[in-house]
Amino acid sequence: MALSSSSSAAAALLNGSGSISSSFAVCYYGPHHKASWLYSDRRTLSLVPSTTVGRNPFVIVKKPSRAELKSSDSSAVPDLANTLIAPAGVEGRIESTNDHEDYEKLARGMESASPLEIMDKAFQKFGNDIAIAFSGAEDVVLIEYAKLTGRPFRVFSLDTGRLNPETHQFFDTVEKHYGIRIEYTFPNAVEVQALVRTKGLFSFYEDGHQECCRIRKVRPLKRALKGLRAWITGQRKDQSPGTRAEIPVVQIDTSFEGIDGGKGSLVKWNPLANVKGQDIWNFLRAMNIPINSLHSQGYISIGCEPCTRPVLPGQHEREGRWWWEDAKAKECGLHNGNIKQEELSQHININGNGVAQHTNGSAPASDLFNSQKLVSFRRTGIENLARLQNREDPWLIVLYAPWCHFCQAMEGSYIELAEQLEGMGVKVGKFRADGDHKEFAKQKLQLVSFPTILFFPKHSSKPVKYPAETRDVDSLMAFANALR
């Protein structure tokens, strides 16, 4: 934003009657530079003769024409104020966003700061060039913190066309509660039409969610962010141990570009990075903040209707998203910068459609379930076990992938289970079912996602699949006891 103290420049914006045309707005900057808007579009407002009220200055804001907007895409979040003309002495009230900043150093310095402090710093630095990304879930807490800063703020959201009705109703509730208008961004209709006509409405169940998310979420977000210099997300470290465990409170966004274009032109703020999910909910209740009604139905992480389901007690919140896929893929593409490149190169090849395909490459992750109490099956061994009509002993087998964080999370309980079952006539084994074995496991062993646990009874060729997603020792023991 360009600031000028020239009174003649301010006068030049006025027409002959001493009023401002509809392409301008007036705001009053009070304590903490809070802007109280005295004028809105499609009106004409005469200026008060004095340029100040008390000790606080008026600021005239010139709104850009369509031609002046850097992006012609109507779905982009616009740069709502590109020129400020202020009385003498106002320079420096708005911090420049173009100065080079060491954001790693800033993140370290704010590591112990509260979300409110982080939000206030973000608004101080970027003013109207920053917006909150709102998904319609518990990240409504960001809007509450924004209100508490006392600064003006903007909110945008991606309407993918596949959201739950409850989420749309929640958007309306939030707008009325906070007196705001959410800036909605929509996918390109031609791209959506081509995808659906070619592959159907639910192709993501067959070949992964990335292609659909890229059309309905990633590309619309990319257009929106091209109108900003920074954005605010609701990411937390405890949301997804595999991809979000190391997110800082502020960072250069390596996945998207801002209004100035090029690498490093967009800053991402994560004020909730160090906040636990339970603390978020305690704050929501304490402040009587409205919430999405889906939360009362067992939903925690909320996305598109076909790709989100409630979770069971004890399950991680991200297990309700894209549950038919591998745990490593539980990012839609909006925050792919969280995934380390070396991890991607080890575990994922990308096909022509951008769908993640996991492989057993030359640099595999450390193996799991390493215990003398477990038998490690190869492909021929598991095929033979599945073909047997009568077995000497029943078997409990886990189908796993070493890179899967849900498999990693159950490693200790599964080894303990093997120890307890040793003297009970049930043998315990493991079969690595990713890479070249994944298609076989899907066709022959009921694999949908990792981990999958199967019980092979003594006198039946067909294995019984463990139906729940609670994988503690007691739950798994109850399953084995019921069948052995």
N, C-alpha and C positions, 0 to 999 in steps of 0.2 A: 504494500500500500504506500502510495506517495503522499507525504504530508507537506503542506505549504502554509506559511503564516501570512501570506500576502492578502491584505484586505481587499485589494483590487481584484484579485483572483476570485475571492468570495463574491464580490459585487457582480462580477461578470456572470455568475450563475443565476442572478436574479433578473426577472423581466422588468419591464418598465413600471409595473404596478407595485413593485416591492414584494411580489410573491414568488414562489418556486414552482416551476412547471412539474408535470407528472413524472418526469424522469429523474427527479431528485427526492431525497428524503432528509429529514432532520432528526438528529438524535441528541439527547442530553446526557453528558457523561458525568455521573455522580461518583460517590466513593467506590474505590476499586475499579474505576473506569466503567462502571455498569452503564450500559446504553439504554436510556428510556426513550423509546421511539415515539416521537410526537407527530409523525406523518407517515402515511403509507401510500402505496401505489394508487393511481387513478383518482387523485385528489389534488387540489391546489391549496396551499396553506401559506398565509402571510407570515413573514418573520416578525417576531417581537422586536421592536426598535433596538433594544439593548442586545449586545452579542453575548451576554452572560446572564445567568440567573444566580444571584448570590455570587459565589466565587467559582462557579462551575461553568465551563464554556459550552456553547452550542457547537456542534460540528455538522457541516453540510456534507452529505454523502452523495456523490454522483453515481447513479446506477448505470452499468454498461448497456449499450444497445446490443441487439442481436449480432450485428456485424463485429462488435468489439469482443464478443465472447470467444475464448480461445478454442472451444469445442462447439461444433455445430450440432452435435448429437443432442436431441431433446431429452434423452434419458440421463444425461450427465448432470451431476449436482452443480449448479451454476456458481460462479464467483460473484456473489451478490453486491460487493462494493469494491470498486477498483481505484477510486480516487477519493481521498479525504482532503478537505480544505478547512483548516482550523485557524483560529485566532493565534496571535503571537503567544508563545509560552507553552503551547500544547505539544510541540515537538518532543518525541521521546515517550509520550504516554503509551503509544502502541509499539511493542517491541518488534524490531525488524525480523522477518522470517527468512531473509535471504542470507544472513550472516552464516558463515561456516560454523558448525557446532560439532563438538565431540559428544555424540549421543551415548556412546558407551560409557564415557566418564559421567555424563548426566545421569544415566541409569544407575550406575554404582552409587552416586551421591543420593539418589532418591529411593534406594532399595528398601529402606525402612520407613519411607514416607507413607502417610495414609492415602487412601483413594481420593479423598477430598483435596488434599494437598497436590496430588499428581494432576487431577482434573483442573485445578485452578492454574497450575503452571502451564498446562497445555493451552488453555484459553488465553492466558496472558501472552504466550509466545505467538499464537497463530490467529487470534481474533476470529474473524468471519471466514477464514480459510481452513477451518477445521470443523468436522462434523462427527457426531456419534453414530456408529453403525448399530442399529437396533434390530434384533432378530425376532422379537415377540416372545421372549422367554424371561428368565430371571435377570437378564441384562437390563431390564427396566431400571435396575438400581443405578445404572449410569446416568439416567435422566434425572433421578432424584439427586444424585451428587452434583450434577450440572446446575440444577436449580439452587442448591445450597451454596454454590460459589457466588451467587449474586450477579453472575455475568450473563450476557446474551449467549445463546447456544443454538445449534442446528442439529437436527436428527434426520437420518435417512434410513431407508429399509429396502431390501430386495423382495419384491413380490414375484415369486417364481411361477405363479399360476397353479401351484400344487399344494398350497398351504391349507391347513385345517380351517374350517369355518370359525372355530374358537379363536384362532390366531387373528383373523381379520376383525372379529368382535373386540379382541383385546387391543388392537391398534386404535380402534375408535375410542375405547375407554381411556387409553393413555393420552390421546389427543385432548379429550375433554378434561381429564384430571389435571393436566399441566398447562392447558391453554395454548397448545402448540399445533403446528401442522407438520406432519411427517412428510419428508420428501421421498416419495416412492419411486423406485426404479424397476423397470420391467424388461424381460428378455425380448430379443428381436423376434417378432411374430413369424417372419419367413423362416428363420432357423428352426424354431419350434415346430412349425408345420412340416418342414422337410424331415426332421427327426421322427415325428410321429407317423407320418405317412410311409416312411421307409421301414421303420423298425417297430412300430406299435407304441402303445401308451406305457408299457411296463418293460421296456427292453433292458432296463438297469438290473432287473432280477436275473437276466441271462448273461450279460457281458460286463457288468460292473456299473457303478454309479457315475464314474468320472465324465463320460460323454454328456450325459444329461445335465450334470452339475455345471459343466463347462458352458453349456448353452444358456441354462436358466439362471446361473448364479455368477460364475467367474467373469464372463464377458460383460454382463450388465454392471458388475462391480467395477470392472476396469474402466468402463465409460464414466461411471460416477466419480471415481477417484481422480480422473483427469481434470476435474474442476476444483480440486482441493490441493492443499499443501501438507495436510496431515489428517489423520482419522483416528477415532477412538474405538477400541474393541472391548468386548467383555471376556476376553481370554483369561483363563486361570491356569496355574501350573498343575492343579490337581484334577483338571477336567479330563486330560488325556495323558497318562504317564509316558506314552510312547512318543508323542509329538509336541507336547506343550510343557514338559517338565522344566525347561530351561529358558522360557520366555522372559525377557526383561520388561521393566515398566515402560520403557521407551526405546525405540530402535528405528534405524533406517529400514524402510520396507523394501526388501529385495525382490519382491514379486510383482509390484505394480509401480506405476509412475504417477507423479502429481502434475499439477498444471504447468509447471516449467519444463517438464519432459526430461528424459534421461535418467541415468542411474543416480540414486540418492536424492531424487526430487520429491520424495514422499516420506513422511515420518509417521510411524505407527505408535500410538500410545496404548498401553495395557494397564490401566489403573488398578485392575483387580488381580493382577498377576500373582500376588503373594497372599491373597485372601482365600480362605477355605470356603468350600461350598456351604457348610453349615453356618458360617458367620454371615454369609450373604443372606441366607434365609432368616436368621435372627434379626438382621437389620431390616429386611422387608416387613417382618411382622411388627417390629418396634415402631416403624415409621408409618404403618398402615398403608403401605404402597400397594396399588392394585397388581394382581398377578393373573397370568393366563389360566383359565379354568382347566386346561389340560393337566396342570400340575396336580390337581386334586384327583385325577384319574390314573396316577402312577407315572406320568411322563416327567422326566427331569430335563434332559437335553431335547429340545424341540426343533424339528426342521420341517421338511415337506411331509405331507400326510402319508404317502406310500412308503416312505423311507424311515419312519419314526414309529416306535411302539413303546408302551410302558415297560419299565424294568421291574424286576422282582426285588424284594428286600435283600440287601447285601450285594446286589449287582452294581457294577460301576455305571455311572450315568451314560457313558458313551456306548455301552452295550445295547442301548435302545436305538442306535443309529446304524443303518446299513447292516443289520444283524446277520445277513446271509453272506457277508464278505469277511476277509481276513482282517484281523485287528489292526494291522499296520496301515490299512487303507482308510481308516476312519477320519479322513479329512476330505472336505468337498473340493478343495482347491483354493479357498479364500485365504488359507494360512499355510500354504505349502512351504513357505520359507522356514517354518518350524522344523521341517524334516532335514536332517543333515545330509549333505550331498554324498558323503562316503557311505551312509546307510542306504541311500537310494541305489548307489552303484553296486552295492553288495547284493541287495535283495530284489531289485525291481528292474525289469526291462519294460519299455513302453512300446506298445504296438502302434500301428498307424492311427488308431482311434484315440490314443492317449490312455488306454486302459492298462492298469498296472498288472504285470504278470510276474509272479515270484518264481525264482529259480534256485536250484542248488548249484551256485557258481563256485568258482575256485577259491573264494574267500568266504566260506559259510560262517554263520553265527555259531557261537559255542552251543554244543548240544545240550539237551535238557533231560531230566529224569534219569540221571546217572546214578544207578544204585544196583548192588548185587541182588536186590530183591525183585528187580524187573528184568524181563526178557526183551531184548531189542529185536524186532522182527524186520526182515528184509521183505521185498515184494513177493518172492516165491513163497516165503513162510506164511505171510498173511493170506495169500491166495489159497494155500493148502488148508489153513485153519478154517477159512470160510467155507470150503467145500465139504468138510467132514460132517457126516450125519450123526456120528456118535464120537464123543471125545472122552478121554479118560478123566479130564478135569474141566470144570468151567473156567473161562478166561475173561478177564476185564482188560480191555485194550483202549489206550488213548491214541487218537489220531491227532498229530500235532505238527507245528512248524516252529523251529527254534527262535525265529525272529518275532513270533507272535507274543505280545505282552500279556495277553490273557493266559496263554500257556505258561509263560514264565511265572505269572502270579500264582498258579495252582501247583507249581512244581513241588513245593514243600509238603502240601497236603496229600498229593498223590503218592509221594514216596512213603509218607507216614501210613497211608492206607495200605500200600503194598506190604509193609511190615506187619500190620495188624491182620491182614488176610492170609499171611504165610501159613499159619497153623490152622486155618479154617477150610482148607481144601480148594481155595480159589487162587489161580495163578494170575499174575498181573504182568502186563506187557505194554509196549509202546511201538507205534509205527509212524515214521516221519512221512507225512502225506502231502507235502508241498511239491513244487517243481514238476518233474515228469510224472510223478505218482498222483498228482491231484485229480486228474480226470478219471483215472481208475477208481480212486477213493470216492469220488462223487457218484460214479455209476454203480459201484459194487458195495460200498461201505457206508452209504447214507451221509457222506460228508456234505455239509452245507457251509459251515464256518469252523474255524479253529478256536478251541479244541473241541473235538467230538469224542465222546466216550461210549464204547460199545461193550455189552456183556454177551459172551458166547456161551449159551447153556450147554450142559453135557449132552443132551439128547435132542438137539434142534440145530439145523444148519443155519437158520436165520438168526442173526444177532439182534439184540434188543438195544435200542439207542436210549441213552440217558436223556430224559426230556427237559430237565431243568438247567438253569445256568448258575445256580449256587453250587460251588465246587469245594465246599469245606469237607473235612474228613467225615463228619457225622452224616451229612447228606449223601455222600458217595457210599458210605458203609450201609446206610439204610437201603439204598438201591441194590447193592450187591446181595445183602441178606434176603431181600424180597424175592430174588431170582435163583439163588444158589440152592 
